[in-house]
Amino acid sequence: MMNTIALIRNRAMKSIRRILISSRNSSPFPSTPAYSDHSPFIANNLPKPCFNHHHPMQMNRLQMHRIKGIARNFFGLPSSNFAPLSMPFSLITSDGDVSTFKFRNCSTSVETRGHDNNFERIYVQGGMNNVKPLVVESSHEDVVDERNLGGEVNVSVGKSKWEESEVEKQAWKLLQGAVVTYCGNPVGTVAANDPGDKLPLNYDQVFLRDFIPSALAFLLRGESEIVKNFLLHTLQLQSWEKTVDCYSPGQGLMPASFKVRSVALDEDNHEEVLDPDFGESAIGRVAPVDSGLWWIILLRAYGKLTGDCTLQERADVQTGLKMILNLCLTDGFDMFPSLLVTDGSCMIDRRMGIHGHPLEIQALFYSALRCSREMLVVTEGTNNLIRAINNRLSALSFHIREYYWVDMKKMNEIYRYKTEEYSMDAINKFNIYPEQIPLWLMDWIPEEGGYLIGNLQPAHMDFRFFTLGNFWSIVSSLGTPRQNQAILNLVEAKWDDLVGHMPLKICYPALDNEEWRITTGCDPKNTPWSYHNGGSWPTLLWQFTLACIKMGRIELAQKAVALAEKRLPVDSWPEYYDTRTGKFIGKQARMYQTWTIAGFLTSKMLLKDPEMASRLFWEEDYELLDICVCGLSKNGRKRCSRGAARSQILV
């Protein structure tokens, strides 16, 4: 008989899967209810963590730390600004035993980890010995979860509904071999599974952004369990402590990655734990801004591809969603609706001169806001949040379409800009100097094409073509229909530059010479035409395929996928390729890179079933163009320029 406890919080927050049931009578705060009408999901849907029967209440320091944290969050105990608090707390087991603890100095300040083997930040499921794994029921009866005694998990769904080539069969085998399990359940895929790699660094972890193509591949094939587990476990990790030099970022930050570790709780007991990295261990110690945005996008994709929206409606998921949104929508000093981030906070996670308002983050931000507007449960408590989302969507779409777009016509306008304009009616609002236009761009941009620039700040335009940002702007309808078509026109016209021998360039062109030295700090991994500096990344195939299907340009995607299919299995599925045309395997590329494999499989399945692809992109939302909160038309100072966005669409 296992002992079961649960602590019911009145609001669905932090570590919802580790809830302890306590008695109202034993609570030091009698007015605190054990449950409420707002949390009916708890009793029936959540697995109850259990103690080891042989050691019912023998807890080590790690376990006590977890209970302290849960109690502190539940009871709203004071922060370090208040006097220390000592209070009794009772835990009632399923067989009626009562054990009382004292919690002293329960503050919200960061506690030192100098003597605890650095495990106090690691998430132990349930927080106690021998905790049963998170059980997530699959909504698909045809899912087969095969395990062997060695612990490997082969995630499969019987027979695929499409005929698969030998390359696809090989890719599926490799993807299944990259699956990571936690307490016997699949929870993600490692970044790379190269058997010849003796120093995997962090490539043996599950990265949130890297898992997205793997998740879509599994969902398109009918396998949803691994994706549901991933979404729920990363949601739990969202609430855990994250600090760099005793400073913590805002609530709502999702981890960049996590790793499953086996930790000895005592001499006889071991427990699998999830060890997340929120940027504390990352190169440059940069918070992964894109992780939360991708999490929201995947949550919507899960509902669209499975038809199961109950996951989105869960109280803990809704709470996690709102925490991410609150973090992104927090007011600051910025005058722009775009999201301000540091260098290295997205797929390009090293210094590459993208600090400020990079297009990739703006496209993901816009997409995540549109996802959230679809998934948020409308209540009195969410009305203000939904209003803020609508206002931000409207302002952001106008800002990107109007100021990030360049084609031949726009280039000529910039070329003739007047500078130092001080007025409300200034044309050159950001004081861009025409001399910033790079020489390569004059001859490179085609007559019938255009693109969204990489970054915009006062007196600075980054004219590099960033592939992911442009493709996701198409997918999310951040760009206008005319702009979206022009982006694909540019890709077709500059095929040799952006695709070459292996699709697709992460950015174009590469930084070199003095510009490379100043911008990257002489990064030996980001040398010209390598890695993030103009390298070719096969994982970008699936975003390109989705964009092409949306715009009716399937032939472009088919051409790129066919090119990749010939080389990737021969080259052992590398992470990236080097040189101007992507001819050589990257000098430091990991082999059997999971998102290379998954990006190829997802692209193949999207091409075979365009109807499923249509569930993953967004059409133009004309109502957004009518939303304006600036009040300029009311006070008469200046005519609002928001109408320009509608006129662009109607062109």
C-alpha positions in Angstrom: 0.0 0.0 0.0 1.5 3.3 -1.1 1.0 6.5 0.8 -0.6 9.2 -1.2 -0.7 12.9 -0.4 -1.8 16.0 -2.4 -1.8 19.6 -1.6 -4.6 21.5 -3.5 -4.0 25.0 -4.5 -6.8 27.4 -5.1 -5.3 28.5 -8.3 -3.8 26.3 -11.1 -0.1 27.3 -10.9 3.3 25.8 -10.7 3.9 22.1 -10.6 0.3 21.1 -11.1 1.3 17.5 -11.5 2.8 17.3 -8.1 -0.3 18.2 -6.1 -0.5 17.1 -2.4 -3.9 16.5 -0.8 -4.1 18.1 2.6 -7.0 18.3 5.2 -8.7 21.5 5.8 -8.5 20.8 9.5 -4.8 20.4 9.5 -4.1 23.6 7.6 -2.7 26.5 9.6 -5.0 28.7 7.5 -8.5 27.4 8.1 -10.0 29.8 5.6 -8.0 28.2 2.7 -10.2 25.7 0.9 -8.8 22.3 0.0 -10.4 22.6 -3.4 -12.5 25.0 -5.4 -15.0 25.0 -8.2 -12.4 26.4 -10.4 -10.3 23.3 -10.3 -12.6 20.3 -10.9 -10.0 18.6 -13.1 -7.7 17.7 -10.1 -9.6 14.8 -8.6 -10.1 12.8 -11.7 -7.3 13.7 -14.1 -4.1 13.9 -12.1 -2.1 10.9 -11.1 -1.3 11.0 -7.4 2.4 10.8 -6.3 3.2 8.1 -3.8 5.8 7.7 -1.0 7.9 4.6 -0.7 6.0 2.5 1.8 9.2 1.2 3.5 10.3 4.8 4.3 7.0 6.6 4.8 8.2 10.0 6.0 12.0 9.8 5.8 12.8 12.8 3.6 16.2 14.0 2.5 17.1 17.7 2.0 16.1 17.7 -1.6 12.5 16.5 -0.8 12.2 19.0 2.1 13.2 21.8 -0.3 10.5 20.8 -2.7 7.8 20.7 0.0 8.9 24.1 1.3 8.6 25.5 -2.2 5.1 24.0 -2.7 3.9 25.3 0.6 5.4 28.7 0.0 3.6 29.1 -3.3 0.3 27.8 -2.0 0.1 29.8 1.2 1.6 33.0 -0.3 4.3 33.2 2.3 6.2 36.4 2.6 9.4 37.2 0.6 12.8 38.0 2.1 11.6 41.5 2.8 9.5 40.2 5.7 10.5 38.6 9.0 11.2 34.9 9.0 8.2 32.7 9.6 8.0 29.5 11.6 4.8 27.5 11.3 3.6 23.9 11.6 2.3 22.1 8.5 0.6 18.7 8.5 0.6 16.1 5.9 -2.1 13.4 6.0 -1.4 10.1 4.3 -4.0 7.9 2.6 -4.1 5.6 5.7 -4.7 8.4 8.1 -1.2 9.0 9.5 -0.4 12.6 10.4 3.1 14.0 10.3 3.9 17.6 11.2 6.8 19.7 9.9 8.0 23.2 10.7 8.9 25.5 7.9 11.3 28.3 8.9 12.3 31.4 6.9 10.0 30.5 3.9 11.0 33.3 1.6 10.8 33.7 -2.1 14.5 34.6 -2.3 17.0 32.4 -4.1 18.6 29.9 -1.8 22.3 29.0 -2.0 23.2 25.7 -3.6 26.8 25.6 -2.5 26.6 22.3 -0.6 23.8 20.3 -2.2 25.4 18.9 -5.3 23.5 21.4 -7.4 20.4 19.2 -7.5 18.0 21.6 -5.7 17.0 23.1 -9.0 16.4 19.7 -10.6 12.8 18.7 -11.0 12.0 15.4 -9.3 8.6 14.2 -10.4 6.3 14.3 -7.5 9.1 15.5 -5.2 9.3 12.2 -3.3 10.8 8.7 -3.5 9.6 6.2 -6.0 7.1 8.6 -7.7 5.0 7.0 -10.3 5.5 8.5 -13.7 3.2 11.1 -15.3 0.4 9.1 -16.9 -1.1 10.6 -20.1 -3.8 8.7 -21.7 -3.6 8.6 -25.5 -6.6 9.6 -27.5 -5.6 7.3 -30.4 -6.3 3.5 -30.0 -4.0 2.6 -32.8 -0.9 3.9 -31.0 1.6 1.2 -30.2 4.3 1.9 -27.5 6.9 -0.8 -27.7 9.5 -1.2 -24.9 12.3 -3.6 -24.3 14.2 -4.4 -21.1 17.0 -2.1 -22.2 14.8 0.9 -21.8 14.6 1.9 -25.4 11.2 3.1 -26.7 10.1 2.6 -30.3 7.2 5.0 -30.9 5.2 3.7 -33.8 1.6 3.7 -35.1 1.3 0.5 -37.0 1.3 1.1 -40.8 1.8 4.6 -42.3 -1.1 5.7 -44.5 1.4 6.8 -47.2 3.9 4.7 -49.1 7.4 5.4 -47.8 10.7 5.3 -49.6 13.7 3.6 -48.3 15.1 6.9 -47.2 12.0 7.7 -45.2 12.0 4.3 -43.5 15.6 4.9 -42.5 14.8 8.4 -41.3 11.9 7.0 -39.1 14.1 4.4 -37.6 16.7 7.1 -36.7 14.0 9.4 -35.3 12.6 6.5 -33.1 16.1 5.8 -31.9 16.4 9.5 -30.7 13.4 9.3 -28.4 14.0 10.1 -24.8 12.0 8.4 -22.0 11.1 9.6 -18.5 9.8 7.0 -16.1 9.1 4.8 -19.0 7.2 7.4 -21.1 8.4 9.2 -24.2 9.0 12.9 -23.6 11.0 14.2 -26.5 14.0 13.5 -28.8 17.7 14.3 -28.2 19.3 17.0 -30.4 21.7 14.5 -32.0 22.3 10.8 -31.7 25.7 10.4 -33.3 27.3 7.1 -32.1 30.7 8.4 -33.0 30.5 11.6 -30.9 32.5 11.1 -27.7 31.8 14.6 -26.4 28.1 15.3 -27.0 28.2 18.5 -24.9 24.5 19.4 -24.7 23.4 17.6 -27.9 22.2 14.7 -25.7 19.5 17.0 -24.3 15.9 17.6 -25.4 15.7 21.2 -26.9 12.3 22.8 -27.1 13.0 24.4 -30.5 14.6 21.3 -31.9 11.7 19.1 -30.9 9.2 21.0 -32.9 9.8 19.2 -36.3 9.9 15.9 -34.4 6.6 16.6 -32.7 5.0 17.5 -36.1 6.3 14.4 -37.7 4.8 12.2 -34.9 1.5 14.1 -35.0 1.2 13.9 -38.8 1.8 10.1 -38.5 -0.9 9.8 -35.8 1.3 9.5 -32.7 0.3 12.1 -30.1 1.5 10.6 -26.8 5.1 11.8 -27.0 3.9 15.3 -27.9 1.4 15.5 -25.1 4.0 14.3 -22.6 6.4 16.9 -23.9 4.0 19.7 -23.6 3.0 18.8 -20.0 6.5 18.1 -18.7 7.9 21.3 -20.1 5.0 23.1 -18.6 6.0 21.8 -15.2 9.5 22.9 -15.7 8.3 26.4 -16.4 7.8 27.1 -12.7 11.2 26.0 -11.4 13.9 28.2 -10.1 16.2 29.8 -12.7 19.0 32.1 -11.8 22.3 33.5 -13.1 24.5 35.1 -10.4 21.6 35.4 -8.0 19.3 37.1 -10.5 16.1 35.5 -11.8 14.2 36.3 -15.0 10.4 36.9 -15.0 7.9 34.1 -14.4 6.8 32.3 -17.5 10.2 31.6 -19.1 10.3 28.1 -20.7 13.6 26.2 -20.6 15.9 26.0 -23.6 16.4 22.2 -23.0 16.2 19.5 -20.4 17.9 16.2 -19.7 16.7 13.1 -17.9 19.1 12.1 -15.2 19.2 9.4 -12.6 19.8 10.7 -9.1 20.5 8.7 -5.9 18.1 9.9 -3.2 19.6 7.5 -0.7 21.7 4.3 -0.6 18.8 2.1 -1.8 16.7 4.4 -4.0 17.3 6.2 -7.3 14.9 8.5 -9.1 14.7 9.8 -12.7 14.7 13.6 -12.7 14.3 16.3 -15.3 17.2 18.7 -15.2 16.2 21.9 -17.2 18.5 24.6 -18.6 16.9 28.0 -18.7 20.1 29.6 -20.1 22.2 29.2 -16.9 24.5 26.8 -18.7 24.1 28.1 -22.3 26.9 29.7 -24.2 26.6 33.4 -23.3 24.0 32.7 -20.6 21.2 33.9 -22.8 17.5 33.2 -22.0 15.7 31.2 -24.7 13.1 33.7 -25.8 11.8 31.5 -28.6 11.2 28.4 -26.4 7.9 29.8 -24.9 6.8 31.0 -28.3 7.4 27.5 -29.9 5.6 25.9 -27.0 2.5 27.9 -27.7 2.7 27.1 -31.4 3.1 23.4 -30.8 0.2 23.4 -28.3 -2.1 24.8 -31.1 -0.7 22.3 -33.6 -1.4 19.4 -31.2 -5.1 20.5 -31.1 -5.3 21.1 -34.8 -3.7 17.8 -35.9 -5.4 15.5 -33.3 -8.7 17.2 -33.0 -8.3 17.1 -29.2 -8.6 20.5 -27.7 -9.1 19.3 -24.1 -5.4 19.7 -23.5 -5.5 23.4 -24.3 -8.5 23.9 -22.0 -6.9 22.4 -18.9 -6.5 24.9 -16.1 -2.7 24.3 -15.7 -2.1 24.7 -19.4 -4.2 27.9 -19.5 -2.2 29.2 -16.5 1.1 28.4 -18.2 -0.1 30.0 -21.4 -1.0 33.2 -19.6 2.4 33.3 -17.8 4.2 33.3 -21.1 1.9 36.0 -22.5 2.3 38.2 -19.5 6.1 37.9 -19.8 6.0 38.9 -23.5 3.4 41.6 -23.1 5.0 43.3 -20.1 5.3 47.1 -20.6 8.8 48.5 -20.9 10.7 51.5 -22.3 10.5 50.4 -25.9 8.5 52.6 -28.4 8.0 49.7 -30.9 5.5 46.9 -30.7 8.2 44.4 -31.7 9.8 42.3 -29.0 13.2 43.5 -27.7 15.7 40.7 -27.1 19.4 40.1 -26.7 21.7 38.4 -29.2 21.6 34.6 -29.3 18.0 34.3 -27.9 16.6 32.1 -30.7 17.8 29.5 -33.3 20.9 31.7 -33.9 22.0 31.2 -30.3 25.5 32.7 -30.6 26.6 36.3 -31.2 25.6 37.2 -34.7 24.5 40.8 -34.4 20.8 40.1 -34.1 20.2 41.8 -30.8 17.3 44.3 -30.8 14.2 43.3 -32.8 15.2 40.3 -35.0 12.6 39.2 -37.5 12.7 35.6 -36.3 11.5 36.5 -32.9 8.8 38.9 -34.3 7.4 36.2 -36.6 7.2 33.7 -33.8 5.8 36.3 -31.4 3.1 37.2 -33.9 2.3 33.6 -34.5 2.2 32.8 -30.7 -0.2 35.7 -30.1 -2.5 34.4 -32.8 -2.4 30.9 -31.3 -3.1 32.3 -27.9 -6.1 34.2 -29.1 -7.6 31.0 -30.4 -6.8 28.9 -27.3 -7.4 31.2 -24.4 -10.6 30.4 -22.5 -12.7 33.5 -22.5 -13.6 34.6 -19.0 -13.8 37.9 -17.1 -10.3 37.3 -16.0 -8.9 36.9 -19.6 -10.8 39.8 -21.3 -8.0 42.3 -20.6 -5.4 39.9 -21.8 -7.3 39.1 -25.0 -7.7 42.9 -25.6 -3.9 43.4 -25.1 -3.2 40.5 -27.6 -5.5 42.1 -30.3 -3.9 45.5 -29.8 -0.4 44.1 -30.0 -1.2 42.0 -33.1 -2.5 45.0 -34.9 0.4 47.2 -34.1 3.0 44.5 -34.8 1.6 43.5 -38.2 1.6 47.1 -39.3 5.1 47.7 -37.9 6.7 44.7 -39.7 4.8 45.2 -43.0 5.5 48.9 -43.2 9.1 49.2 -41.9 10.8 45.8 -42.4 9.8 45.3 -46.0 12.3 45.9 -48.9 11.9 45.5 -52.6 13.1 47.6 -55.5 10.5 50.3 -54.9 11.3 50.5 -51.2 15.0 50.4 -51.8 14.7 53.5 -54.0 12.8 55.3 -51.3 15.5 54.5 -48.7 18.2 55.6 -51.2 16.6 59.0 -51.3 15.9 59.4 -47.6 16.4 62.7 -45.9 17.9 62.5 -42.5 17.6 64.3 -39.2 13.8 64.9 -39.6 12.3 66.2 -36.4 8.5 66.2 -36.8 5.4 64.0 -36.4 5.2 63.7 -40.2 8.8 62.4 -40.8 9.1 59.9 -43.6 12.4 58.6 -42.3 11.0 57.8 -38.9 14.1 55.8 -37.7 16.7 58.2 -39.1 18.2 55.6 -41.5 21.2 56.9 -43.4 21.1 55.9 -47.1 24.8 55.0 -47.0 23.8 51.9 -44.9 22.4 50.2 -48.0 25.1 47.5 -48.7 26.6 47.3 -52.2 25.7 43.6 -52.6 22.0 44.4 -52.2 21.9 46.8 -55.1 22.4 44.0 -57.7 21.0 41.1 -55.6 17.4 42.0 -55.1 15.2 40.9 -58.1 12.6 43.1 -59.8 9.7 40.9 -58.9 10.8 39.9 -55.4 11.3 41.3 -52.0 11.8 40.2 -48.3 11.6 41.3 -44.7 14.9 42.6 -43.4 16.5 41.0 -40.4 16.3 43.8 -37.8 15.3 47.4 -37.4 16.4 49.8 -34.7 17.0 53.6 -34.6 19.6 54.5 -37.3 20.1 50.8 -38.2 18.6 48.4 -40.7 20.0 44.8 -41.0 19.6 44.1 -44.6 20.5 40.4 -44.3 18.0 37.8 -45.5 17.0 35.6 -42.5 15.3 32.5 -43.8 13.3 31.3 -40.8 11.9 34.8 -40.1 10.7 35.3 -43.7 9.2 31.8 -44.0 7.4 32.0 -40.7 6.1 35.4 -41.7 4.5 33.7 -44.6 3.1 30.9 -42.5 1.6 33.2 -39.9 0.4 35.9 -42.3 2.6 38.5 -40.7 3.4 39.6 -44.2 0.7 40.7 -46.6 -0.3 38.3 -49.4 1.6 40.3 -51.9 4.7 40.3 -49.7 4.5 36.6 -49.1 4.4 35.9 -52.8 7.4 38.2 -53.4 9.4 36.4 -50.7 9.0 33.1 -52.6 9.7 34.9 -55.9 13.0 36.0 -54.4 13.9 32.5 -53.3 13.1 31.2 -56.8 15.2 33.9 -58.4 18.1 33.5 -56.0 17.9 29.7 -55.8 21.7 29.2 -56.2 22.4 31.6 -53.3 19.7 30.4 -50.9 19.5 26.7 -51.7 22.5 25.7 -53.8 23.6 22.1 -53.1 21.7 21.8 -49.9 18.6 23.8 -48.6 18.5 26.2 -47.0 20.7 29.1 -46.0 20.1 30.3 -42.4 20.9 33.8 -43.5 22.4 35.6 -46.6 25.0 36.8 -47.1 27.7 35.8 -44.6 29.6 38.3 -42.5 33.3 38.4 -43.4 36.6 40.2 -42.8 36.3 43.2 -40.4 32.5 42.9 -40.2 32.8 39.3 -39.0 35.5 40.2 -36.4 33.5 43.1 -35.0 30.0 41.4 -35.1 30.8 37.9 -33.9 33.9 38.7 -31.8 36.0 36.4 -34.0 33.8 33.4 -33.3 35.7 30.4 -34.7 32.4 28.4 -35.2 30.7 31.2 -37.1 33.3 31.8 -39.8 32.0 33.0 -43.2 29.6 30.6 -44.8 29.6 28.3 -41.8 27.1 27.4 -39.0 24.9 30.5 -38.2 27.0 32.8 -40.5 25.6 31.7 -43.9 25.6 28.0 -43.3 22.9 25.7 -44.9 20.5 24.1 -42.5 18.3 21.2 -43.8 15.9 21.5 -40.8 14.6 24.7 -42.4 13.0 22.5 -45.1 9.7 22.0 -43.2 9.1 25.8 -42.7 9.9 26.3 -46.4 7.5 23.5 -47.4 4.7 24.9 -45.2 5.2 28.3 -46.7 5.2 27.0 -50.3 2.0 24.9 -49.7 0.2 28.0 -48.3 1.1 30.2 -51.2 0.4 27.5 -53.9 4.1 27.1 -54.8 4.4 23.4 -54.1 6.9 22.8 -56.9 9.5 24.9 -55.1 9.2 22.7 -52.0 9.3 19.5 -54.0 12.5 20.6 -55.7 14.2 21.4 -52.4 13.1 18.2 -50.7 14.3 16.1 -53.6 17.6 17.8 -53.4 17.9 17.0 -49.7 16.7 13.4 -50.1 19.6 12.6 -52.4 22.4 13.9 -50.0 21.2 13.6 -46.4 21.3 9.8 -46.0 24.6 9.6 -47.8 26.1 12.3 -45.6 24.7 10.8 -42.3 22.1 13.5 -41.7 24.4 16.3 -40.6 23.3 19.4 -38.6 24.5 21.9 -41.2 26.6 22.4 -44.4 29.4 24.9 -45.1 30.5 27.0 -48.1 28.6 29.5 -50.2 26.6 26.9 -51.9 26.3 24.3 -49.1 28.7 21.9 -50.8 30.6 20.6 -47.8 29.4 19.1 -44.5 29.8 21.5 -41.7 33.2 21.5 -40.1 31.8 21.0 -36.6 28.4 19.5 -37.6 27.0 16.7 -35.5 25.9 13.7 -37.6 22.4 12.1 -37.2 21.0 15.5 -36.1 17.5 14.9 -35.0 15.8 18.0 -36.4 17.5 17.4 -39.7 15.9 14.0 -39.8 12.5 15.3 -38.5 12.5 18.3 -40.8 12.9 16.0 -43.8 10.1 13.7 -42.6 7.7 16.5 -41.8 8.3 18.0 -45.3 7.6 14.7 -47.0 4.4 14.2 -45.1 3.2 17.8 -45.6 3.7 17.4 -49.4 1.7 14.1 -49.3 -1.2 15.7 -47.4 -1.6 19.4 -48.1 -4.9 19.4 -46.2 -3.1 18.6 -43.0 -0.6 21.3 -43.8 -3.5 23.8 -44.0 -4.2 23.3 -40.3 -0.7 24.6 -39.4 -0.8 28.0 -41.1 -2.9 31.1 -40.7 -4.8 33.1 -43.3 -5.0 36.9 -43.3 -7.1 38.4 -40.5 -8.6 41.6 -41.9 -10.2 42.4 -38.5 -6.8 43.1 -37.1 -6.4 46.0 -39.5 -9.4 47.8 -38.0 -8.0 47.7 -34.5 -6.3 51.0 -33.4 -5.9 52.3 -29.9 -3.5 55.2 -30.7 -6.3 57.9 -30.4 -4.6 60.1 -33.0 -7.9 60.6 -35.0 -9.6 61.8 -31.8 -7.1 64.5 -30.7 -6.4 65.9 -34.1 -2.6 65.9 -33.7 -1.9 63.6 -36.6 -3.8 61.3 -38.9 -3.3 57.6 -38.0 -1.2 55.7 -40.5 -2.8 52.3 -39.7 -4.9 52.4 -42.8 -1.9 51.9 -44.9 -1.8 48.3 -44.0 -5.2 47.6 -45.5 -4.3 49.5 -48.6 -1.3 47.3 -49.0 -3.4 44.1 -48.9 -5.9 45.4 -51.4 -3.1 46.2 -53.9 
